[in-house]
Amino acid sequence: TAYSQERRLTRPGDTGWFKIWKAKVVTSDAVEREVVLKIFDLEQNSRNNSDTLSDIQKEISLMSCCKHRNIVRLHTSFASGHELWMILDYMDRGSCGDQLKFEEFKNGFPECIIAYVMSQTLKGISYLHQQSMIHRDIKADNILIDQKFRVKVTDFWKSSSLEHKGADSFRQKKVMTFVGTPCWMAPEVIEQEGGYDNKADIWSFGITLMELANGKTPYDKQKPLKVLKLIMCNDPPQLEGNFSSELKQIVKSCLIKEPPSERPSAEALLNHPYWK
């Protein structure tokens, strides 16, 4: 679809290295659509951090390959002067992290909402894994919802491809980079011995289940370095409270510490009768 007009309407937020605007676009067939503009200042980013440009290129490359109803869609990207613009789906209810800030959800979501939101999230994660991708930052802030209760995974700048082209074929690889948000990071990501694969996303998925259930993550109030130490030294956290035994068991299976290969795949989790 061609975009014949862009109009900046409101400015919901900036980060350190890009700006986010809500906008309306008018397609070539005169249909208006609300979207998000993610705008990078290439000159400023190249001055501040030489790695940022490669991160932006990687995010665009990975998102361009994603076509799934539970993944935020990159409609197009283009350069405008010294800026790089990405046009993305607009999800008008914001993130699950935003919802947890409301008084009614400060102690977590009802289990029926958790089951729905995370089943949809899991479909997105399963798709990414089938594409040989690892998200590396699954958390409530990166799960978006709209007025029609569609659920989509977003924020791919920490993501990586697990596909490695060898001499005569593609094969799965492990990655070594220390990437993620501390409270959601898997032990093998922190440890950095032997690398890790998409089972790191499964750990983060389990922590996110606990986040939606309790309104916060384990070790929520601890400083980042303390969090990393606790993840490595403590037994995996468990979901407690008035939740079904099935949900508690799913969390437990996602948070198997050693070996990570014992955690279920996203596809196997999707086949669990709990989500039906």
Buried (B, 14 or more C-beta within 10 A) or exposed (E): EEBEEBEEEEEEEEEEBBBBBBBBBBBEEEEEBBBBBBBBBBEBBEEEEEEBBEBBEBBBEBBEEBEBEBBBBBBBBEEEEEBBBBBBBBBEBBBBBBBBEEEEBEEBBEBEBBBBBBBBBBBBBBBBBEBBBBBBBBBBBBBBBBEEEBBBBBBBBBBBBBEEEEEEEEEEBBBEEEBBBBBBBBBBBBBEEEBBBBBBBBBBBBBBBBBBBBBBBBBEEBEEEEBBBBBEEEEBBEBEEEBEEBBBEBBBBBBBBEEBEEBBBBBEBBEBEBBE
